[in-house]
Amino acid sequence: MITEAIVALNKRIGSSQYAITKFMEEKHKQLPQSFRKLLLLNLKKLVASGKLLKVKASFKLPPRYLSHRNLLRSSVQNRILI
């Protein structure tokens, strides 16, 4: 859900925790009360594992993930056009 939010927000400098929270609250109506704390813990865990980059107060996907995602997106678009 976190990577989905970052990709959907599509900001060049990354997405803040606040923006990710707002996106997830709009998309998923039924979230637990401890959602914000769980989000913070998961963001920290993803940064520690290298799956997210933290730039100042924003989070973004590493370049290798973005290039892989763009390849998948272009292959899907090619199938639609055929």
C-alpha beads as a LAMMPS data file, in Angstrom:
LAMMPS data file: protein, C-alpha beads

82 atoms
81 bonds

1 atom types
1 bond types

-500.0 500.0 xlo xhi
-500.0 500.0 ylo yhi
-500.0 500.0 zlo zhi

Masses

1 110.0

Atoms # bond

1 1 1 0.000 0.000 0.000
2 1 1 2.876 2.374 0.731
3 1 1 4.574 1.897 -2.625
4 1 1 1.197 2.227 -4.336
5 1 1 0.680 5.579 -2.636
6 1 1 4.145 6.854 -3.576
7 1 1 3.710 5.813 -7.213
8 1 1 0.229 7.327 -7.404
9 1 1 1.324 10.632 -5.875
10 1 1 4.189 10.739 -8.400
11 1 1 6.225 13.556 -6.858
12 1 1 9.766 14.109 -8.112
13 1 1 11.193 14.794 -4.662
14 1 1 9.171 12.051 -2.970
15 1 1 6.021 11.966 -0.883
16 1 1 5.752 13.087 2.725
17 1 1 4.344 10.883 5.437
18 1 1 1.373 13.237 5.633
19 1 1 0.653 12.902 1.886
20 1 1 0.946 9.114 2.049
21 1 1 -1.427 9.072 5.047
22 1 1 -4.011 11.240 3.283
23 1 1 -3.855 9.095 0.119
24 1 1 -4.321 5.874 2.067
25 1 1 -7.180 7.296 4.150
26 1 1 -9.008 8.400 1.002
27 1 1 -8.501 5.115 -0.795
28 1 1 -9.093 2.732 2.135
29 1 1 -11.960 3.863 4.327
30 1 1 -11.683 1.136 6.991
31 1 1 -8.305 1.640 8.669
32 1 1 -7.425 0.802 12.288
33 1 1 -7.024 3.601 14.820
34 1 1 -3.321 2.821 15.158
35 1 1 -2.866 3.269 11.402
36 1 1 -0.569 6.316 11.592
37 1 1 1.784 4.649 14.066
38 1 1 1.875 1.471 11.956
39 1 1 2.595 3.544 8.857
40 1 1 5.510 5.276 10.576
41 1 1 6.971 1.954 11.718
42 1 1 6.617 0.434 8.250
43 1 1 8.201 3.473 6.594
44 1 1 11.191 3.188 8.928
45 1 1 11.439 -0.535 8.223
46 1 1 11.334 -0.007 4.446
47 1 1 14.011 2.689 4.624
48 1 1 16.248 0.416 6.727
49 1 1 15.857 -2.443 4.232
50 1 1 16.609 -0.189 1.253
51 1 1 13.204 -0.498 -0.399
52 1 1 12.537 3.229 0.156
53 1 1 14.785 6.266 0.181
54 1 1 14.304 9.056 2.693
55 1 1 15.062 12.510 1.316
56 1 1 14.659 15.182 4.002
57 1 1 11.050 14.627 5.187
58 1 1 9.917 12.706 2.083
59 1 1 10.041 9.104 0.972
60 1 1 10.642 7.894 -2.564
61 1 1 11.346 4.671 -4.368
62 1 1 14.937 3.799 -5.280
63 1 1 15.893 4.182 -8.973
64 1 1 16.139 0.420 -9.597
65 1 1 12.507 -0.055 -8.528
66 1 1 11.295 2.804 -10.712
67 1 1 13.051 1.473 -13.816
68 1 1 11.565 -1.997 -13.240
69 1 1 8.104 -0.485 -12.739
70 1 1 8.423 1.583 -15.934
71 1 1 9.371 -1.542 -17.899
72 1 1 6.288 -3.344 -16.589
73 1 1 4.065 -0.356 -17.354
74 1 1 5.381 -0.041 -20.931
75 1 1 4.930 -3.774 -21.611
76 1 1 1.315 -3.588 -20.392
77 1 1 0.677 -0.538 -22.589
78 1 1 2.167 -2.332 -25.572
79 1 1 -0.186 -5.275 -25.045
80 1 1 -3.151 -2.909 -24.937
81 1 1 -2.138 -1.253 -28.189
82 1 1 -1.771 -4.559 -30.058

Bonds

1 1 1 2
2 1 2 3
3 1 3 4
4 1 4 5
5 1 5 6
6 1 6 7
7 1 7 8
8 1 8 9
9 1 9 10
10 1 10 11
11 1 11 12
12 1 12 13
13 1 13 14
14 1 14 15
15 1 15 16
16 1 16 17
17 1 17 18
18 1 18 19
19 1 19 20
20 1 20 21
21 1 21 22
22 1 22 23
23 1 23 24
24 1 24 25
25 1 25 26
26 1 26 27
27 1 27 28
28 1 28 29
29 1 29 30
30 1 30 31
31 1 31 32
32 1 32 33
33 1 33 34
34 1 34 35
35 1 35 36
36 1 36 37
37 1 37 38
38 1 38 39
39 1 39 40
40 1 40 41
41 1 41 42
42 1 42 43
43 1 43 44
44 1 44 45
45 1 45 46
46 1 46 47
47 1 47 48
48 1 48 49
49 1 49 50
50 1 50 51
51 1 51 52
52 1 52 53
53 1 53 54
54 1 54 55
55 1 55 56
56 1 56 57
57 1 57 58
58 1 58 59
59 1 59 60
60 1 60 61
61 1 61 62
62 1 62 63
63 1 63 64
64 1 64 65
65 1 65 66
66 1 66 67
67 1 67 68
68 1 68 69
69 1 69 70
70 1 70 71
71 1 71 72
72 1 72 73
73 1 73 74
74 1 74 75
75 1 75 76
76 1 76 77
77 1 77 78
78 1 78 79
79 1 79 80
80 1 80 81
81 1 81 82
